[in-house]
Amino acid sequence: MRLSSTPNRFACRDGYSRAEFRHWNAGDDPADGCNTRAEVLIHEAVTAPTVGAGCRLSGGSWWSYYDATVVASASGLDIDHMVALAEAWDSDASAWTAQRREAYANDQRAEQSLVAVTARSNPSKADQDPTDWLCRLPPGSTAGTSPKGCAPSSAGTCPSTTANWPASRMRPQAARTRR
């Protein structure tokens, strides 16, 4: 993934509300009874959880690569939009139909679109553009670190960033692959 530090000249957060992006819909496979959140948790699991009635998850473990932490309870995880909903709004999602915003909020087609991360690490990224926070995550670091030359709040001071996240970096081992 190649990210540019060029500001979006059309960015405008006027009218933004997270509610404009219906998320955690019936997921990629409506017949399995799991919503998008549960499907991402199942996919991202290092140790597969048991999937009970109503897609209730128990057991399992997950790797949160924002803070390099193993998590033993799905309730301790957030599903993060790698490109935040507010950032998508700034980048013209405000002009999308409600159906297109819902599709974006639940998009599992790209490995990095939705990721399971600890609830405590997710706020460090917040609604920032990826160029504002990715340069804080060099190989081997965790969320919140800032390498020389990368200011957390200003993409303009970050070098043009190429981010590569192989599955092995995201989690030690996936329980299953996404459809």
Backbone as CSV, one residue per row, in Angstrom:
resi,resn,N_x,N_y,N_z,CA_x,CA_y,CA_z,C_x,C_y,C_z
1,MET,0.848,-1.158,0.000,0.000,0.000,0.000,0.900,1.229,0.000
2,ARG,0.675,2.130,-0.923,1.456,3.356,-1.003,0.592,4.495,-0.494
3,LEU,1.107,5.224,0.444,0.368,6.344,1.022,1.080,7.636,0.696
4,SER,0.319,8.637,0.403,0.902,9.926,0.086,0.599,10.903,1.199
5,SER,1.497,11.840,1.419,1.263,12.841,2.452,0.614,14.090,1.866
6,THR,0.130,14.012,0.622,-0.530,15.141,-0.008,-1.883,15.347,0.646
7,PRO,-2.146,16.542,1.164,-3.446,16.766,1.815,-4.580,16.699,0.806
8,ASN,-5.725,16.230,1.249,-6.905,16.175,0.397,-7.529,17.560,0.370
9,ARG,-7.489,18.204,-0.772,-7.991,19.575,-0.858,-9.510,19.633,-0.743
10,PHE,-10.174,18.476,-0.808,-11.621,18.443,-0.694,-12.093,18.030,0.699
11,ALA,-11.178,17.802,1.618,-11.537,17.305,2.940,-12.483,18.269,3.651
12,CYS,-13.577,17.700,4.159,-14.547,18.496,4.898,-15.313,17.573,5.835
13,ARG,-15.240,17.833,7.130,-15.906,16.978,8.109,-17.313,17.481,8.439
14,ASP,-17.775,18.544,7.810,-19.119,19.057,8.068,-20.147,17.950,7.852
15,GLY,-21.037,17.782,8.815,-22.105,16.800,8.706,-21.707,15.378,9.041
16,TYR,-20.441,15.158,9.392,-19.994,13.794,9.691,-20.624,13.273,10.976
17,SER,-21.087,12.051,10.901,-21.546,11.306,12.057,-21.238,9.840,11.771
18,ARG,-20.704,9.157,12.754,-20.400,7.733,12.599,-21.650,6.955,12.191
19,ALA,-22.816,7.437,12.617,-24.081,6.789,12.291,-24.389,6.813,10.790
20,GLU,-23.709,7.678,10.039,-23.897,7.725,8.585,-23.338,6.479,7.895
21,PHE,-22.531,5.696,8.627,-21.920,4.479,8.103,-22.491,3.291,8.874
22,ARG,-23.561,2.699,8.376,-24.138,1.546,9.074,-23.102,0.427,9.070
23,HIS,-22.703,0.010,10.252,-21.728,-1.063,10.273,-22.155,-2.202,11.176
24,TRP,-21.404,-3.267,10.983,-21.639,-4.567,11.580,-22.973,-5.129,11.075
25,ASN,-23.097,-5.104,9.738,-24.269,-5.689,9.096,-24.148,-7.210,9.064
26,ALA,-24.889,-7.874,8.212,-24.920,-9.336,8.172,-23.624,-9.967,7.661
27,GLY,-22.662,-9.170,7.295,-21.355,-9.688,6.911,-21.313,-10.275,5.516
28,ASP,-20.183,-10.920,5.214,-19.976,-11.501,3.890,-20.862,-12.708,3.632
29,ASP,-21.240,-13.419,4.682,-22.068,-14.609,4.540,-23.271,-14.494,5.469
30,PRO,-24.352,-13.845,4.992,-25.523,-13.653,5.848,-26.096,-14.956,6.403
31,ALA,-25.878,-16.076,5.728,-26.415,-17.354,6.176,-25.716,-17.897,7.419
32,ASP,-24.492,-17.398,7.724,-23.775,-17.954,8.884,-24.204,-17.351,10.217
33,GLY,-25.062,-16.328,10.172,-25.553,-15.713,11.399,-24.572,-14.784,12.079
34,CYS,-23.403,-14.560,11.481,-22.378,-13.690,12.070,-22.389,-12.325,11.395
35,ASN,-22.309,-11.282,12.190,-22.201,-9.956,11.604,-20.740,-9.694,11.212
36,THR,-20.496,-8.568,10.594,-19.153,-8.243,10.117,-18.135,-8.282,11.246
37,ARG,-18.468,-7.706,12.396,-17.535,-7.713,13.528,-17.113,-9.143,13.881
38,ALA,-18.087,-10.035,14.007,-17.772,-11.415,14.359,-16.956,-12.098,13.269
39,GLU,-17.290,-11.840,12.014,-16.522,-12.441,10.920,-15.064,-11.997,10.955
40,VAL,-14.833,-10.716,11.229,-13.449,-10.231,11.329,-12.754,-10.890,12.513
41,LEU,-13.436,-10.991,13.645,-12.837,-11.650,14.809,-12.485,-13.103,14.515
42,ILE,-13.365,-13.816,13.835,-13.091,-15.205,13.483,-11.876,-15.279,12.556
43,HIS,-11.847,-14.414,11.571,-10.734,-14.406,10.615,-9.406,-14.030,11.269
44,GLU,-9.428,-13.051,12.151,-8.201,-12.529,12.752,-7.684,-13.382,13.909
45,ALA,-8.451,-14.364,14.347,-8.062,-15.171,15.504,-6.762,-15.931,15.269
46,VAL,-5.906,-15.912,16.278,-4.687,-16.726,16.279,-5.076,-18.140,16.695
47,THR,-5.912,-18.220,17.733,-6.520,-19.471,18.169,-8.012,-19.304,17.924
48,ALA,-8.572,-20.162,17.105,-9.975,-20.010,16.712,-10.913,-20.064,17.908
49,PRO,-11.867,-19.151,17.969,-12.875,-19.209,19.026,-13.932,-20.255,18.670
50,THR,-14.695,-20.658,19.659,-15.858,-21.503,19.420,-16.985,-20.569,19.006
51,VAL,-17.667,-20.934,17.938,-18.780,-20.119,17.447,-20.069,-20.813,17.858
52,GLY,-20.789,-20.173,18.777,-22.026,-20.752,19.300,-23.255,-20.213,18.606
53,ALA,-24.402,-20.510,19.186,-25.684,-20.043,18.662,-25.675,-18.525,18.554
54,GLY,-26.251,-18.032,17.477,-26.298,-16.593,17.264,-24.926,-15.991,17.020
55,CYS,-23.979,-16.823,16.645,-22.591,-16.420,16.384,-21.914,-15.862,17.632
56,ARG,-22.283,-16.361,18.765,-21.625,-15.965,20.015,-20.245,-16.621,20.062
57,LEU,-19.203,-15.803,20.243,-17.831,-16.293,20.256,-17.364,-16.531,21.681
58,SER,-16.723,-17.671,21.898,-16.116,-17.934,23.205,-14.745,-18.552,22.977
59,GLY,-13.870,-18.295,23.922,-12.508,-18.779,23.770,-11.804,-18.020,22.664
60,GLY,-10.697,-18.569,22.218,-9.940,-17.943,21.143,-8.924,-16.951,21.665
61,SER,-8.022,-16.542,20.783,-7.067,-15.477,21.103,-6.755,-14.712,19.830
62,TRP,-6.342,-13.461,20.021,-6.108,-12.553,18.900,-4.809,-11.794,19.122
63,TRP,-4.194,-11.372,18.025,-2.980,-10.564,18.047,-3.343,-9.148,17.631
64,SER,-3.153,-8.189,18.510,-3.393,-6.785,18.201,-2.071,-6.171,17.767
65,TYR,-1.907,-5.955,16.484,-0.613,-5.464,16.023,-0.413,-3.977,16.263
66,TYR,-1.443,-3.226,16.656,-1.222,-1.825,17.016,-0.325,-1.721,18.247
67,ASP,-0.485,-2.664,19.180,0.298,-2.604,20.416,0.968,-3.929,20.757
68,ALA,1.089,-4.830,19.755,1.804,-6.098,19.913,1.359,-6.860,21.158
69,THR,0.049,-7.056,21.258,-0.543,-7.688,22.437,-1.405,-8.875,22.029
70,VAL,-1.295,-9.970,22.767,-2.197,-11.104,22.585,-3.404,-10.862,23.489
71,VAL,-4.583,-11.040,22.938,-5.828,-10.795,23.660,-6.616,-12.101,23.726
72,ALA,-7.087,-12.447,24.913,-7.774,-13.722,25.117,-9.291,-13.592,25.174
73,SER,-9.817,-12.401,24.955,-11.262,-12.212,24.994,-11.682,-11.269,23.873
74,ALA,-12.638,-11.710,23.068,-13.120,-10.875,21.963,-13.676,-9.547,22.470
75,SER,-14.182,-9.519,23.695,-14.750,-8.280,24.233,-13.683,-7.207,24.482
76,GLY,-12.409,-7.591,24.516,-11.325,-6.626,24.697,-10.824,-6.036,23.400
77,LEU,-11.511,-6.341,22.298,-11.068,-5.901,20.981,-12.045,-4.941,20.328
78,ASP,-11.491,-4.002,19.599,-12.259,-3.158,18.690,-11.971,-3.658,17.285
79,ILE,-12.919,-3.489,16.389,-12.647,-3.706,14.975,-12.426,-2.309,14.407
80,ASP,-11.226,-2.094,13.930,-10.846,-0.767,13.455,-10.894,-0.704,11.941
81,HIS,-11.373,0.424,11.453,-11.307,0.725,10.028,-9.932,1.337,9.791
82,MET,-9.093,0.656,9.029,-7.736,1.154,8.796,-7.774,2.593,8.289
83,VAL,-8.657,2.869,7.358,-8.924,4.258,6.973,-10.217,4.614,7.703
84,ALA,-10.087,5.485,8.681,-11.201,5.820,9.569,-12.419,6.320,8.793
85,LEU,-13.592,6.055,9.359,-14.828,6.506,8.727,-14.833,8.022,8.550
86,ALA,-14.352,8.744,9.542,-14.294,10.213,9.434,-13.359,10.643,8.304
87,GLU,-12.249,9.927,8.143,-11.322,10.238,7.051,-11.961,9.936,5.704
88,ALA,-12.715,8.849,5.625,-13.435,8.548,4.384,-14.442,9.658,4.084
89,TRP,-15.114,10.137,5.131,-16.072,11.244,4.969,-15.353,12.472,4.406
90,ASP,-14.194,12.765,4.975,-13.397,13.902,4.503,-12.984,13.733,3.041
91,SER,-12.850,12.488,2.623,-12.362,12.193,1.275,-13.499,11.856,0.318
92,ASP,-14.661,12.431,0.539,-15.804,12.388,-0.368,-16.871,11.359,-0.045
93,ALA,-16.752,10.578,1.036,-17.828,9.642,1.377,-19.111,10.388,1.736
94,SER,-18.987,11.663,2.044,-20.182,12.466,2.331,-21.109,12.517,1.120
95,ALA,-20.567,12.343,-0.081,-21.363,12.371,-1.309,-21.859,10.980,-1.714
96,TRP,-21.434,9.934,-0.993,-21.845,8.570,-1.327,-23.283,8.311,-0.896
97,THR,-23.876,7.294,-1.486,-25.194,6.846,-1.038,-25.038,6.129,0.304
98,ALA,-26.131,5.997,1.027,-26.107,5.274,2.304,-25.643,3.827,2.090
99,GLN,-26.045,3.216,0.986,-25.649,1.840,0.696,-24.135,1.743,0.460
100,ARG,-23.561,2.717,-0.216,-22.119,2.684,-0.464,-21.336,2.895,0.836
101,ARG,-21.825,3.793,1.706,-21.160,3.985,3.006,-21.241,2.716,3.853
102,GLU,-22.390,2.028,3.823,-22.528,0.767,4.552,-21.552,-0.272,4.001
103,ALA,-21.454,-0.355,2.694,-20.518,-1.310,2.079,-19.082,-0.999,2.502
104,TYR,-18.725,0.272,2.550,-17.379,0.658,2.972,-17.126,0.274,4.433
105,ALA,-18.092,0.545,5.283,-17.928,0.275,6.717,-17.815,-1.215,7.032
106,ASN,-18.267,-2.058,6.133,-18.271,-3.511,6.353,-17.383,-4.266,5.372
107,ASP,-16.531,-3.557,4.662,-15.718,-4.133,3.587,-14.637,-5.064,4.119
108,GLN,-14.749,-6.341,3.788,-13.758,-7.331,4.199,-12.917,-7.828,3.020
109,ARG,-13.063,-7.207,1.863,-12.345,-7.695,0.683,-10.839,-7.510,0.792
110,ALA,-10.382,-6.435,1.379,-8.944,-6.199,1.548,-8.531,-6.613,2.952
111,GLU,-7.433,-7.307,3.045,-6.928,-7.823,4.327,-6.808,-6.731,5.391
112,GLN,-6.429,-5.516,5.000,-6.188,-4.458,5.973,-7.382,-3.540,6.218
113,SER,-8.497,-3.732,5.536,-9.633,-2.817,5.694,-10.147,-2.756,7.129
114,LEU,-10.407,-3.915,7.701,-10.923,-4.029,9.057,-9.985,-4.927,9.844
115,VAL,-9.530,-4.449,10.985,-8.575,-5.216,11.784,-8.993,-5.224,13.250
116,ALA,-8.748,-6.356,13.912,-9.046,-6.484,15.337,-7.850,-5.962,16.128
117,VAL,-8.085,-4.970,16.971,-7.027,-4.366,17.785,-7.561,-4.143,19.195
118,THR,-6.663,-4.002,20.166,-7.133,-3.788,21.537,-7.931,-2.496,21.624
119,ALA,-8.941,-2.536,22.461,-9.775,-1.352,22.668,-8.949,-0.189,23.208
120,ARG,-7.876,-0.477,23.949,-7.053,0.611,24.496,-6.107,1.209,23.460
121,SER,-5.735,0.445,22.405,-4.811,0.982,21.401,-5.527,1.728,20.285
122,ASN,-6.765,1.404,20.026,-7.493,2.005,18.915,-7.591,3.529,19.012
123,PRO,-7.838,4.109,20.186,-7.914,5.572,20.266,-6.622,6.292,19.874
124,SER,-5.466,5.615,19.924,-4.223,6.291,19.537,-4.227,6.639,18.056
125,LYS,-4.999,5.920,17.267,-5.139,6.205,15.839,-6.302,7.162,15.611
126,ALA,-7.397,6.930,16.276,-8.599,7.763,16.200,-9.063,7.945,14.759
127,ASP,-9.446,9.160,14.399,-9.976,9.454,13.066,-8.920,10.015,12.120
128,GLN,-7.660,9.768,12.411,-6.598,10.345,11.596,-6.482,9.657,10.240
129,ASP,-5.981,10.421,9.282,-5.595,9.886,7.987,-4.444,8.910,8.225
130,PRO,-4.400,7.789,7.505,-3.295,6.847,7.706,-1.907,7.479,7.595
131,THR,-1.740,8.500,6.759,-0.417,9.128,6.656,-0.054,9.867,7.935
132,ASP,-1.027,10.190,8.764,-0.749,10.867,10.030,-0.284,9.918,11.118
133,TRP,-0.653,8.644,11.025,-0.292,7.731,12.107,0.580,6.560,11.664
134,LEU,0.564,6.210,10.382,1.370,5.068,9.957,2.862,5.298,10.136
135,CYS,3.334,6.506,9.942,4.770,6.722,10.080,5.206,6.566,11.525
136,ARG,4.240,6.465,12.441,4.586,6.204,13.839,4.762,4.718,14.114
137,LEU,4.528,3.878,13.116,4.576,2.442,13.329,5.654,1.776,12.463
138,PRO,6.925,2.046,12.727,7.967,1.375,11.959,8.045,-0.097,12.339
139,PRO,8.706,-0.914,11.519,8.808,-2.339,11.840,9.314,-2.557,13.266
140,GLY,8.634,-3.434,13.987,9.043,-3.777,15.344,8.536,-2.841,16.417
141,SER,7.825,-1.775,16.039,7.336,-0.842,17.055,5.872,-1.122,17.345
142,THR,5.323,-0.365,18.289,3.913,-0.493,18.620,3.261,0.863,18.475
143,ALA,1.945,0.901,18.562,1.211,2.153,18.415,1.727,3.191,19.396
144,GLY,1.802,4.423,18.924,2.194,5.521,19.792,3.664,5.863,19.751
145,THR,4.505,5.054,19.105,5.911,5.413,18.999,6.079,6.374,17.840
146,SER,7.119,7.163,17.868,7.324,8.147,16.820,8.786,8.168,16.395
147,PRO,9.094,7.548,15.233,10.474,7.556,14.783,10.931,8.962,14.422
148,LYS,12.211,9.177,14.410,12.786,10.474,14.064,12.244,10.927,12.716
149,GLY,11.771,12.152,12.660,11.275,12.714,11.412,9.787,12.554,11.192
150,CYS,9.081,11.874,12.078,7.647,11.685,11.908,6.911,12.265,13.098
151,ALA,6.243,13.360,12.879,5.449,13.972,13.944,4.071,13.333,13.955
152,PRO,3.573,12.907,15.118,2.287,12.226,15.181,1.133,13.029,14.604
153,SER,1.160,14.330,14.682,-0.002,15.102,14.261,0.159,15.773,12.907
154,SER,1.237,15.534,12.214,1.426,16.249,10.958,2.025,15.362,9.882
155,ALA,1.199,15.012,8.894,1.697,14.185,7.799,2.737,14.938,6.990
156,GLY,2.682,16.247,7.017,3.622,17.038,6.244,5.066,16.820,6.659
157,THR,5.298,16.380,7.889,6.669,16.140,8.332,7.091,14.703,8.141
158,CYS,6.165,13.852,7.700,6.495,12.448,7.490,6.984,12.248,6.067
159,PRO,7.981,11.414,5.915,8.399,11.098,4.544,7.288,10.324,3.857
160,SER,7.300,10.320,2.525,6.347,9.496,1.802,6.513,8.076,2.333
161,THR,5.411,7.455,2.700,5.470,6.201,3.438,4.944,5.040,2.612
162,THR,5.683,3.967,2.578,5.199,2.725,2.005,4.999,1.767,3.157
163,ALA,3.783,1.267,3.281,3.480,0.359,4.385,3.173,-1.010,3.816
164,ASN,3.861,-2.007,4.288,3.609,-3.379,3.889,3.243,-4.172,5.125
165,TRP,2.058,-4.774,5.124,1.610,-5.539,6.265,1.336,-6.965,5.853
166,PRO,2.350,-7.804,5.792,2.061,-9.204,5.490,1.259,-9.807,6.628
167,ALA,0.502,-10.851,6.317,-0.341,-11.485,7.341,0.480,-11.887,8.562
168,SER,1.734,-12.284,8.364,2.558,-12.697,9.498,2.834,-11.548,10.439
169,ARG,2.795,-10.338,9.951,3.021,-9.170,10.785,1.750,-8.783,11.529
170,MET,0.614,-9.036,10.877,-0.657,-8.656,11.466,-1.053,-9.584,12.593
171,ARG,-0.786,-10.855,12.437,-1.140,-11.829,13.463,-0.271,-13.052,13.222
172,PRO,0.101,-13.746,14.259,0.968,-14.899,14.084,0.390,-15.972,13.169
173,GLN,-0.916,-16.193,13.212,-1.505,-17.249,12.403,-2.991,-17.009,12.300
174,ALA,-3.534,-17.024,11.108,-4.962,-16.787,10.923,-5.746,-18.080,11.074
175,ALA,-6.930,-17.986,11.666,-7.777,-19.169,11.848,-8.406,-19.592,10.526
176,ARG,-8.782,-18.620,9.689,-9.326,-18.927,8.374,-9.124,-17.718,7.488
177,THR,-9.309,-17.877,6.216,-9.134,-16.750,5.306,-10.472,-16.129,5.007
178,ARG,-10.446,-14.865,4.660,-11.690,-14.178,4.300,-12.132,-14.622,2.922
179,ARG,-13.381,-14.478,2.703,-13.955,-14.876,1.406,-13.605,-13.879,0.351
